[in-house]
Amino acid sequence: MKAEATVYNRVGENVIDQETLHDRTLIPFMEEKIDALNQLSANFEFLPNREQAFDDMLRLSSDKDNLVAETAVKNLELVYPHVSDRIKLWTKLAGLTASQAPGVQKAAVHALASSYTLMPGEQMVWTDFLKLAGSGTDSVREYAFSCLKSVFPLVPDKIQAWKDLFELRESANMNTRVEATRALGVVFSHVEDQDKAWKELFKLALEERGILQKEDFKALASAFIRSRNKETEWQDLLGLIASEKGTLRRHAADTMFLVFPHLPDRNRAWSTLLKLSGAADGHVRDRAADSISSLFPHLEDKDSAWKDLTELAGSDVSYVRGRAADTLVQAFPHVSDKKKAWDDLLRLTAESHSYVIRRTVDALASAYPHIASDEEASEELSTITRKPAFARRSVAYSLASVFKEGNAKGPGNPEKQLSVELLKLTVDMDSYVRMDAADSLASAFPHLPEKKKICSKLLNLSANPNPIIRKGASVSLRSLFSRQGNQNIGMNEGSEKDIEAGSEQDNELKASLGQEIMTDVWEEVLRMGVDHESSVRKDAADLLSLVLPQVEDKTCIFYNLSDLCSGPENYLRKSASDLLAPAFPFAEDKQDAWGRLVQLSSHWDKDVRKGAAKAFAPSFPLVPDKRKAWADLLSLTNHRDSSVQRAAARAFESAYTVHPDPHQALESLEKLTGSECAYVRKYAFRSLGIASLHDAAKAKSEAEYMRGLEEAVLDFRNSAETASNHLLPGFYLNFYEAFLNLLSAGSSGKVSVSSDPSNPSDPGREESEKYFSAMVCEMGDVDEIDALSREFRKFAKILQDAAETGSIDLASEKKFLEASLQIFEDSCALFERAEEGAVLLKKFGQKGHPALKQKVSEQRTKDTLEEIRAKARFACFLVKGTSSEEIASAVSREVRDWAFESSADKKLLMQKMESLETTIRENIPESPENSHIFDRLEDIRKEKYLLSRCRIVARLVGQVPMAVIPAERAIGF
């Protein structure tokens, strides 16, 4: 008999013993019962006795252990299609929706919601969901109403079902009443007598008050959209617009705003909108204006509608003329007589209302591509640059798209004239116009004619006696090279390769301008560096790293930079000094250049001293007289500036390997271990350790090799244990201790272990993970932890590879050592920054600066979050009853629980910002009218710092009420 109760599982390999599974469901151990349930479910359709399995699962769905019961219900949902008595299962699940265990209750409701289509009796399904909708918890009610809307079309007696929903509106629970009202609007299309149903809904809308009345009107909108005969309903709504009761008028206006695009006679709807846009009630008038842009695309006679729009743009009511002006931008492409429409726009730019002028200018810029062949068009567009600042700014912003889309061509060479106008705007008197023009110039540059002349003109303007013109030109040059080049090239931490090669975009820019122009640009940047205006000097500082890679003759750049290190601008001095290291290899007289570095390391500006000191280590191998350079480093270890001392001492690590007399170098390092300066001693010990590693790499015997490793670890340990207030990360010590432990694990220093990745006792894997974890913990939460982690993984892999199965000979051991040395050499810049960060953090921590700075930053973040929540609440108030209400409410819900108590909340807050972005993108169409919102989203994504991100979010939330949302995306049904 037992054999009959045995079946192969789906894989066909192991045998499922159903009787054993049944016995396991009776064992009083949670894990056993859950495992048995999962196996019964997974193999249900192959079991010989499904009835017994079904009974076992039903029994356990009422188990006293809630987790077992919840698992049973979830598995019953999976086997539902294969159960013979589905009514019995349905009844059981319906009963479990009253369970006191939230997990069981939720699982039961979910099972019902996913399985009701398999039930043979729709009326029974309707009745059960009706009960759940009226008496369940909030989560149960949500599932129940969702299913009621889907089941309604299947119910035989729809008249009674309609009445049932009406009865639910009498519930004492407000949420139930709201959900029932919404359901009435959704199922309206399946009602047989829609005229009667409409009257019932309409009556409710007239009688109710407060939130329910608002939901009644939304239900009317939903019902109208689904109605088969809209004429009567339309007249009813239109009649309410004239109601003496302001609340009814406003609700009716909101409803009409939703249903306008769904009227069969669009022309009639348009006429009604025009009439209502002049209504005395401001809410009615505004909602009519809101509907204009959503209805326009659906009109057949767009020429006539264009005329109406231009008239509305001259309305005495600011909101009406503003929305009409907004619609002009999207309407122009659909007008047949574009020349006449262009003239209409030009006429509107003479209006006295600034917003209309601004939006009309936007429309002109977007319309220009359609009439670019007209010789007068570019001249007319150019005249707008003599309008007020906001109009000039719109032109400056819009011209980029004209060039990028290739629509600035035509008789009379309009692209040349427009490029001249764009150049004029880059030196406009208004700073915002200048910035927008600079951005447009940079983004459109690849499409501009006569690029060399334009760049030459900018260079001439940057030397203009007028400080405003100079500033405009410098901003444009900065924008141009920032956009065309690659700001992430890492010049400030880069290398000779970065400067020599540049990026692909850099090379394209160099090719389009020519080397002569690039030389002129570099010379102009140097001149800007000593300009009288501080803002121009700051632009020069930003341009240094952007232009440098594109200069072909780099023989003088080191001296140019060293001269700028004594300039009048702090920011410029720092930028120049940061580039000394990658510029050093191009200096013709490297001995003289080294001397300049040594001089600059005693400069009065600490940033210059630090920049020069950073160049010691990479520059030392290139200096001809290394004995002199070594002596300079020894002398600098007594420098008054601790950062110079550290840099000089750190340089010994790489300098030792190229010193002409290694023995003399070692003696010097031995003496430095007795230095009064703690971190000089630290680096001296570390340099000795590295020297021992290099000796080990040259060893000819195993004993000599191990001795070199042991001496290196000892030196690294002495370095780590040297008394100092500035503890350095144990990059070297942690790794080589683990490496030495592995090599010493086997007999005679050989490694002979099983390196099975699945074996947790594997010494290689254990040492590898121990090292990685130790380093990540030691570094803590630093900005470069991701980059550091990648390097730590490389070292961890060496440790794991070193523990491969079998003995490792000396040659293999030396390869692992050489690989580690190479990684340290390649990562030296990264490790140096991490070490400097650790030193500075400790130094400022002793002065109380980080604690104060962190406290201030955290408080500012908290204040900004409160501002965000307040703006979100106010946005909901502003757009109450409009098409933007749903998205404003969604944003408010997203941000209301944002909190920041400590740095640990940073990651969670960043994730919530991503969720907010998703909500906005899903609910607000990406159109020209909403470009201001999507620009803020891009700003948030690019911003690195949390506080700055929060401040941008605060601005974004304040702009949500200005979003233009079509009616079909605002209904929410």
Salt bridges, closest charged atoms under 4 A:
ASP17 OD2 - LYS2 NZ 3.67
GLU32 OE1 - ARG24 NE 2.84
ASP35 OD2 - ARG24 NH2 2.45
GLU45 OE2 - ARG10 NH2 3.41
GLU45 OE2 - HIS82 NE2 3.98
ASP55 OD1 - LYS88 NZ 3.71
ASP56 OD1 - HIS22 ND1 2.93
ASP56 OD1 - ARG59 NH2 2.89
ASP63 OD1 - LYS33 NZ 2.94
GLU70 OE2 - LYS74 NZ 3.07
GLU77 OE2 - HIS110 ND1 3.12
ASP138 OD1 - ARG141 NH1 2.47
GLU179 OE2 - ARG182 NH1 3.77
GLU208 OE2 - ARG169 NH2 3.24
GLU215 OE1 - ARG182 NE 3.02
ASP216 OD1 - ARG169 NH2 3.10
GLU231 OE1 - ARG268 NH1 2.92
ASP254 OD1 - HIS283 NE2 2.83
ASP281 OD2 - ARG249 NH2 2.77
ASP290 OD2 - ARG287 NH2 2.22
ASP290 OD1 - ARG323 NH1 2.52
ASP326 OD2 - ARG323 NE 3.49
ASP326 OD1 - ARG359 NE 2.76
ASP343 OD1 - LYS339 NZ 2.98
ASP344 OD2 - LYS340 NZ 3.51
ASP362 OD2 - ARG359 NH1 2.77
GLU415 OE1 - LYS409 NZ 3.38
GLU421 OE2 - LYS424 NZ 3.60
ASP428 OD2 - ARG392 NE 2.68
ASP436 OD2 - ARG393 NE 2.42
GLU450 OE2 - LYS453 NZ 3.79
GLU493 OE1 - ARG833 NH1 3.93
GLU524 OE2 - ARG527 NE 2.77
ASP531 OD2 - ARG470 NE 2.91
ASP531 OD2 - ARG527 NH1 3.32
ASP539 OD2 - LYS471 NZ 2.86
ASP539 OD1 - ARG478 NH1 2.60
ASP563 OD1 - ARG596 NH1 3.34
GLU569 OE1 - ARG537 NH2 3.22
ASP578 OD2 - LYS574 NZ 3.05
ASP578 OD1 - LYS614 NZ 3.79
ASP605 OD2 - ARG573 NE 2.57
ASP632 OD1 - LYS628 NZ 2.99
ASP641 OD2 - ARG609 NE 2.60
GLU653 OE2 - ARG686 NE 2.57
GLU667 OE2 - HIS663 NE2 3.07
GLU702 OE1 - LYS750 NZ 3.56
GLU737 OE2 - ARG717 NH2 2.60
GLU767 OE2 - LYS770 NZ 3.88
GLU769 OE2 - ARG793 NH1 3.37
GLU784 OE2 - ARG833 NE 2.84
GLU791 OE2 - LYS794 NZ 3.33
ASP801 OD2 - LYS797 NZ 2.87
GLU832 OE2 - ARG650 NH1 3.65
GLU835 OE1 - ARG650 NE 3.26
GLU835 OE2 - ARG686 NH1 2.53
GLU836 OE2 - ARG646 NE 2.73
GLU836 OE2 - ARG650 NH2 3.25
GLU866 OE1 - ARG869 NH2 3.00
GLU866 OE2 - ARG873 NH2 3.61
GLU867 OE2 - LYS871 NZ 3.40
GLU885 OE2 - LYS214 NZ 2.08
GLU886 OE2 - LYS218 NZ 3.13
ASP897 OD2 - LYS912 NZ 3.69
GLU901 OE1 - LYS862 NZ 3.66
GLU917 OE2 - ARG921 NE 2.92
GLU917 OE2 - ARG941 NH2 2.21
GLU938 OE2 - ARG921 NH2 3.20
ASP939 OD2 - ARG936 NH2 2.78
